[in-house]
Amino acid sequence: MSVPLAAPPAVSADPGPLAQLRILASRVGAMCLIELQKLRRDQTELLTRAIQPALWLLIFGETFTRLRAIPTGSIPYLDYLAPGILAQSALFIAIFYGIQIIWERDAGVLAKLLVTPTPRAALVAGKAFAAGVRALVQALMVLILSAILGVGLTANPLRLLAMAVVVVLGSAFFCCLSIVIAGVVLSRERLMGIGQAITMPLFFGSNALYPVNLMPGWLKVLSHANPLSYQVDALRGLLIGTPANLGLDFGVLAGASAIAIGVASALLGRLAR
């Protein structure tokens, strides 16, 4: 008499939390590797993108250091400015990352990515942290130029590592903000216009160029709601040793990045339609 075999246990189609984390990590790693390969193939882009921060440091920084028009206490203005320009260069790279998403949609790449088992959050996070890798390369160039100009930067490896984390988190947020805008406007031309319209207000509405206590009241409120201000505050504290609330800065940047990744993931399907 044959004994019926027990049916094999059903396998859930949904990956567990650990599997999702592995997928997320592999997707982020793949996107970062692609970004590094792009930089290796087109190294002239690094040089052209370094022109603007170099001009800010060489012209604006050197001039206002001599004028002493902006009070920064015992810190030379050039030292005060350098972390702000570092954050600015990362912002300018990340804020137009949505154009790449629209290009991938037009080329049919995005639709192919969305039908894979990879979670949408992993796709967005991969692109966000790939923007951070590109920003780190830019940040290295700004740091080298700052050191040549005599800025008193830290040599502590732990502080430099924390600086890299700050740059990546800030770039991830602004990259996802760009993807959110792309998911709303759905065209490269509109994204370029909005990106250009908000970039300078984000920059001038932060503490990148001047202390918050010099701002009018309404601008102080906007500065406290601006993630770039927390990024600059952390970079100053880590690189030149000014007083900084690093716990708050890291918390705001990490929370803003997580929220932005979630919103961008929700809009990814709309962008692909």
Salt bridges, closest charged atoms under 4 A:
GLU35 OE2 - ARG134 NH2 2.41
GLU45 OE2 - ARG49 NE 3.01
GLU45 OE2 - ARG134 NH1 2.80
GLU62 OE1 - ARG66 NH1 2.85
GLU104 OE2 - LYS127 NZ 2.79
ASP106 OD1 - ARG105 NH2 3.02
ASP106 OD2 - ARG188 NH2 3.19
